[in-house]
Amino acid sequence: MTHDLYYWGENRNSQNPLHDSTYPQMETPQATNICKKLSIKQLSSGHYGTFINTFSGEVYTLLLNDDPKENKMKKLDQIQNCIKIQTGYYFFAALTKSGIYIIGDIETEHENLSNLKKEYIDIIPPKINNDPIVDLICGSRQLFLLTLESKIYGVGGTFSEFYELENRFSLELYLIMQDIKKVFTGNYSHSLFLVTNSNDLYCSGYNFSGELEGEIVKIVCAHEHSLMLTKQNGKTHLYSTGQAKWNGLGKDEMSPVFTKIDFFDGYDILEIECGCYHSIVYVSGYRLFGFGMNTNHELGIPNSYIQKTPVEINIPNRIPDLLNCHICCGSFNSFLYFSNRFLLGEDLIHFFKKQENCDLHLRIGDGSYLDCHKLIIKHRIKQDNLSKFQNFIFSKTKDEAKEIIEFIYGGILPDDDELFNELRKIRNFDPKNVEFELIKDLKTLRNEEESKDFTIKSNQEEIHIHKIILWARSDLFRGMFLNVIDDSNQVTDYSGISSNSFKIFINFLYSGQIETNEEITNEIIDDLEKAMDFFQLNELEPNLYTLAKEYKEKEEEKKN
């Protein structure tokens, strides 16, 4: 069984009033399941502590120790409906629907920690000059806020109050900002990186140069160095600038030139992160590399002070490459974690985008068609509303129609509230329970016998299913269905599990939940673990962890 979080290096929680003062060091990666029941959206760490944002908008802070049994987690009850979290050097910020929460002090120096002892030092309203805040970016001692009108405000460093970049920088830079595509934080030598739609790079502070290959994907910055990830014709490239000895370049001097790290040529780089003086790179094949300072074991390797060339970090219990695998760097520590998204909805959206086995063609306003699956549309919209829905889609642009169809498939709210409200006139979806409604609809579909179009033979029992649901949920099922060359509409399950366990597994594919009227036994748990491996469905694992724990508790109750 895999774990949901690995951590190594020095976890600094000393200035976090939510925890005791500790500086535990992990020389090699440690595994923990403390977050197993959370649906992790994002993890962020700094001097001030380690924080988790969940897909339900709840925020937790972690205290991680060298002994995983001593790990603790606390929910921050005052923060609700969180959209994004980030940490600076001695502060933590959370973007929510009700405003920005700041814990700690943006401008604190090492020798001035007395004002860190109150838990919430500031709450910034959700709008600046009636312009909604849509994103936040934390630097070491700076906080930047991006608004709906594409304005950028900042506080921290040498500035005592929020300022708009129009008033702080030249007219040339302000005009450039009207064409901004991406914004990244900087380090001590520069406040901000700005990337335009034409892939031009600008920054506030020192000027940088260098020949780049491909489009800029991401820039991450630390105390005295920066990394840049680019992509060209499907190939990734990694560049660095700043204090070169932290960048895997084998040199000690400062450099304002973005220089390519040739070591990573040929690797498919998925993510990059920086701590104070170290860097972590995650590549396909579930492989991690680190370079830079290792004084506090932030590279997860023993007996190394500065690693000037990238070294592979060994993570135990390797698993297949996962889309939901992410890395994070704190000041002197590193993390590998798994983001448990609403995979049921994402699988169905991905199925729609692949345009396979479609049998319903919806005409849109420009005369073109969107292909989809009649079973899903009819069941979600309801049969009596199908004609109204077709007229509704016909009145929309292609992008609007796609946004609505993706909501129907995956239960992810459209960005346009007005568009969603129009849809609600056809079926009154509850905006606060869209995922629950999708699960409820699919559970109802599971019990709708007349629309089932395929049979799976498990041992000697025939189990009737809807082919497109299983097709969307597992590539293995997709392959099984495509290989049926006769008209029998039947396949055989070769996973080796019992018929009873297989039915529980099928129900999970429909709802993302493990439910059965029968008592869960250790044999069923083992069977579901086999099914997870056989059908390559890793999202089962958090559910299996919960089941195993409940089963163990019941067995202990019986003994007592």
N, C-alpha and C positions, 0 to 999 in steps of 0.2 A: 504494500500500500504506500502511495506517495504522500507527501506532506504539503500543506498549503503555504508554508513560509520557511525559508532558510535564511540564517543571518550569521554574520561573522564580523570581527573587528571589535572596536570599543564603542559600546552603547552609552552615550553621554546623556544622563537624565538629571544631572545635578541641579540645574536651574529650573526644572519643571516642578511647580508647586503641587502638581497632581501626584507626584511620586517621591519616594525617598531618594536621598543623594547617593548615587551609585555610579561606578565606572567599570562594569564588568567587561573583560576582554575574552573574545572567542577566537582562538588561534586558527581553527578550521571551521567550515560551515556547520552550524547546528540546525537541527530540524525541530519544528514545533507545530502542533495542531491547535494552538490556542485560538486561532481565528477560524477554525473549521466551520463553525455555524454561520459565519458572516459571508455575505456576498461581496467580496472585495472589489471595489472599483478602482481604488488608488491608494498607494502608500507613499508617505513622505517623511523624511527624517532629517534632523539637524542637531545642533548643540542643545536645543531646547527639548528634544525628545522625538519619539516616533509616533506617527498618527496614521489612522486608517479612515478612509471615506468609503462607505458602502453604497450599493446601487439603490438602497432604500433612503439614502440621504442622511443616515446616521453617522456620527463621527466617534471614533474610539482612540484612546491613547494607550500605548503599550509600554510595559517595563520588561525588557528582555535581559535574562541573566545567563551566566555560563552553565547553570543547571536548568534545563528546560522546565523541570517541575516547579521552579520558582517564578516562572513567567506570570505576569499579571496583565489584566486588561481592564480599562475603565471607560464607560460610555460618557461622553460629554453631553449631558441632557439639555443644556442650553442651546446647542446647535442642532437645528432641524432643517430638513429639506436642503442639505448641502449639495452644491453643484461641483465644487472643486476645492482642493486643499493644496497648500504649499508651505514650506518652511524656509525661513531665512537663517541667519547665523544664530540669533538668540530670540527668535519669535516664530510664531505659527499663525497663518491666516487661512480663513475659510470663507469662500464665496457661497452665500445662501440666497434664497429668494427674498429674505427680509433684510439683507445687508451683509457687510463684511465683519466677521469676528476676528479680532487680533488678540492673541495670547502672548505675553512676553513684551519685549521692547525692541522696536525696529532699530534704534540707534545705540543700543547698549554696547559699551566697551568692556573688556575683560575685568577691569578694576572697579567697575560700577554696576553692581548687580542688585543693589538694595531695592530697586523699584520693580523687581521681577516677582515679588511675592504675592501680588494680587492676581487672581485667576484670569479675569477678563478685563484687560485694561482699556479696551475701546470697541465700540460698535459703530461702523460707518454706515450711514443710510444707503439704501439700494440705488439711489440716484444722485448724480452730481449735476446741479443746475437743470434738474428735471430730465436729465439724460441717463437712462438705465445703465448700470454697470453690468457688463456681460462677461468679463474675464479678469483674472488677476495674475500677476507674475511677481515672484519674490526674488530679489537679489540677496547678497550677503547682508546688507543693512539698508535695503531699499525695497519699497513696495510700489508696483505700478498697477494701475487700474485702466482697463480698456472699456470704452462705452459704446453704446449702440450707434452713435453718430461718428464712430471711428476716431474719437479723441482719446488721448493717452494722458493720464494724470499720474503723478508720482510723489512719494514722500520718502524721507530717510536720507542717509548719507550726511551731506552738509546742509540739507534742506529741512526746515522746521515745520513746514506745512505743505499741503498738497499743492502742486503747481501743474499747469497744463503745458505740455511740451512746446506748444506754439509760442508761449511767453518766455521759454528758457533757452530756445535754440534758434538758429538762423532761419530766415524765411525760406531758404533753399531746402533745409531739412523738413520744415513744416509742409512745404508743397509735396515733397517726396512722400510724406506720411499719408497723403490722400490716396496713394496707390499701394498701400501696404498690404501684403498678403499674409505674412507671418511676423510675429514679434517674439524675441527671445531675450532673457535676462543676460546681463553681463557680469563681470567681476569687479575687483577694486579699480582697475584701470579704465573701465568703460561701463556705463550704466545699462546700455540697451543695444541689442542688435535688431535692425529692421531689414526685412527682406521684401522686395517689391514683387509685383506680378511678373515683371520681366526678369526676375532672378538676380537683380542687383542687390548688393549688400551695403548697408550703411550702419554707422554706430555713433553713439554719443560718447565722446572721450577720445582715446587714441585712434589713429587711422590704421587700418589693416590692409594688407595686400596679399597677392598670391594667385596663381593660376588654378582655377577649379574645373573639375570635370563633372558635368551634369547639374541637375537641379538641387538646390539646397533643401534638404528634408528636415534637418534638426540641428540646433546648436545648443550645447550644454556648457556651462561655465562654472569654474570653481574659484578657489582663492587666488591663484596666480596663473591659471591656464584655462584654455577653452578647447573643445572638440567640435568638429563640424562633420555631419554625415551628408553625403550627396548621392544621387542616383542617376545613372545614365544608361539607357538601353538595357535596363534590367540588372545592371551591375552596380554595386555599392562601393563607395570610396570614403576613407576616413582621413580627415585633416586635423591638424592641431596648431595652436599658437600660444604664446606666452612663455612661462618658465618651462623650457624644453625638457628638463630632467624629469618633470612629472608626466610628460607626454609620450614616453616610450621612444624618444628620438635619440637617446644616448648622449645628449649634450646638456650642459648646465646653464647656458646663457639664455637671456630673455630674447624673444623674437616676435616682431609684429607681423611676420609673414605666415600665412596659413600654409603649412607644409604637409604633404601627403605622408601617411604612415604606411609604407609599402608592405609591411607585415600582413595587412589584412586584404591585400589584393587576392581575389579568388574566393574570398569568404562572402557569404550572403549575410550582411550585418542587419540585424533586426532592431536592436536598441543600443543606445549609448548613454552613460551617466557618469558624472564626476562628483567626487567628494572634495574635501579641502585640498588634498595633495595626491589623490589617486583617481584612477579611471577604471570603469568596468565596461566591457563590450560583450553583448550577447549576440551570437550568430546562430544560423539555422543548424539543426542537428543537436539542439539542446547543449550547446557548448558555451562556456564563459571564459573570457580572458581579462586579465587585469594588469595594470602597470602603474608606476609611480611609487609613492611612499608606502611602506609596510610596517612602520614602527609600531602601530597598534593592531597589526594583523588585518588591516582593511582589505588586503588582497587574498585572504584566506589561505596563506601559505606560511609556514614557520621559517624562522632564521633568515630573514631577508630585510634589509633596511630600505634601500631604494632599488626597485626593479625597473631598469632602464629599457628593457625589451619586454614585450607582452608575454605573460606566462599563463597557462591554462589553469583555471580554478576547478578543482574536482568537487562536483556535487554528487553525493551518494544517491542510490536508488534512481538511476537515470530512467526516464520515461520517454515515450515518443514526443517529437517536437510538437509543442502546443501553441495555438494562437493566443491563448490566454496566459502565457508565461511572460513575466515582466521583471525588470531589475530596478533597483533604487540605490542611491548612495546617500548616506548621511555625511556628517563632517569627517568621522574617522571609522565608519562602518559601512557595510554593504548588505543588500538584500536580494533574494530571488523570491518572487511570490506569484501566486496564481489568482487571476481575476475571474471570479465565478459570476459570469454575466448571465442574463436571462437567455440561456442558450436555446431554449425551445423556440422563442420568438425569432432569434437570429437564424436558426436553421431554416425556418419556414420562409423568412425574407430571402435568404441565400437561394433557396429552392426556386422562388419566384424569379430571381435575377438570372438563374441559369436557363430559364425558359424551356425546361424539359417536360415532355408529356402534357403539354397544355391542351385544353379542350374548350376554352371560352375565349372569344376574341372581342374585346371591348373597344368600340370606336371612340376616338377622342376628337376634339374640336378641329384639329388641323387635317382631319381625314385619315390619319394613320390609326393603327390598332395597337392595343396592349394585350398580349397573350397571357392568360392566367389559368387557374384551375377552378372549374365550375363548382366542385364539391366544397372548396374552402370559401369561395365568395358566397355561394348560396347558403351555407350553414352559418356564416358570420353575419350576413346581411338579413337573412331569413328569406325564404322562397317568395313570399308575398311582396317583398320589397325589391326584388331583382330588377323589375322594369324601371322603377324609380331610380335605382342605383345606376343603371345603364344610361339613363338620361342625364343624371348628375355628372357622370364621368365624361359624357359627350360635351358638356359645357365647360370643361376644364382644359388647361394647357397640358402638354405631355408631362412636364415636371410636377405639376399639381396632381395629376392623375397617378403618377408613380408614387408620390408621397402618401396618397390615400390608400392605394393598393398595399403598400408596405405596412401601413398601419393595420389593415385588415388581416394580413398574414402574420405579423409579428407583435402586434400590441404595443408598438412604440409610437408615442404621440407625435403628430405632425408639428413642425415648428410654427406653422401658421394657425393661430387660434380661430380665426374667422373661417378658414377652410374646414377645420374640424367641427365647428359649430354647424356649418351647412350639412355635413355628413350626419350629425346627430338628429337632424330633422327626418332622416330616413330610418335610422335606428339610434335610439338614445343611449349611446355609449357613455359610461361613467368615466370622466377624465381622471378621477382619482383611483380607479381600479381597473385600468386597461389590461394589465397582465392577468389579474384574477379573472376578468371576463373571457380572455382568450383561453385560459386553462379550463374554465367552466364550459365553454363552447366545445372544446375538444373532448372533454370528458363525456359530454352529451353525445357527441359524434361517435365515440367509442361504443356506445350502447345502441346505436342506430343500425340495426341489423340489415334493413333493406338496401342500404347504400354500400354495404361492404362488397368489394369486388375481387378479393383475393383470399387464398387459403394457405396457411402455413401448417405443415404436418409436424407436430412435436411429439416424438415417440409414436404412439398410436392415436393421438388425439388431434383433431382438426380444429384449428383456431382461425376464425374469419376476421379479416382486417381490411382497412382502407389502404390500398397500395401506396398512394402518393404521400401519406403521412410517414410511413416507414421509409419510403424512398428519400424523403427530405431529411430524415433524422440520422440515417446511417449509410455511408457509402457502400458498406458490405451488402445491405439489403438492396440498394440500387443495383449493384452488380448481379445479385441473385435474380431480381425481377427481369433485368435485361437479357439474362441467359435463358429465359423460358421461351422455347421455340415452338411449343404446341399451344393449343387453346385451353389447356387444363386450368390456367390461372392458379397454379399450385406449386409451392416449393417445399423443401424439407429443411428443418432446422438441424444443423450438425454441431451445435454448440456444446452438446453433451450434458445439458442441464435438464431437470425434471419438467414435465408439462406444467405443473403448478407454478414453478418458479418462472417459466417462460411467459406465462400469462401475466404475472406481476411485472415482468420486464416490458412486455408489450404495453401494458397500462402506463408504465413510466414514459414510454416513447410518446404517448398521446398527451400526457399532462405535466411531465417533468417532476412528478411526485410518486413516491412508493406508497401505494394503498392496497390493502387486501382485507377481506373479512376473516381470513384465517390467521392463526397465531404465527408470528415470524419465528422461525427456528434457526439454529446455527447452520443447518443444511441449506436453507433458503439464502442466507447471507452469503455463504460460499458460492452458491449457484449464481447469484447476481454479480459477484465479483468475477466469476468466469465469463458471464455474459458481457460485462463491461470490457474485458480484455478482448473477447472474441469479436464483438461488434464495434470495438474501438470507440466507446462512448464514455469519455473520462468524466463527464458531468455527473455520472452516477456516484462518484466517489464520496462527496460530502454526505449524500443520503445514506450510503453504506456505513459511513462512520457513525452517524446518528443511530441507525438500526442496531449496529453492533453494540453500541453503548447501552441502548435501551434493553437489548436482550441480556447483556451481562448484568444489568441492574435487577432485572426480573429474576434471573437465576439466583442471584445473591439473596433476594427476598424470599425465595422458596426455601433456600438452605436455612435461613433464620426463622 
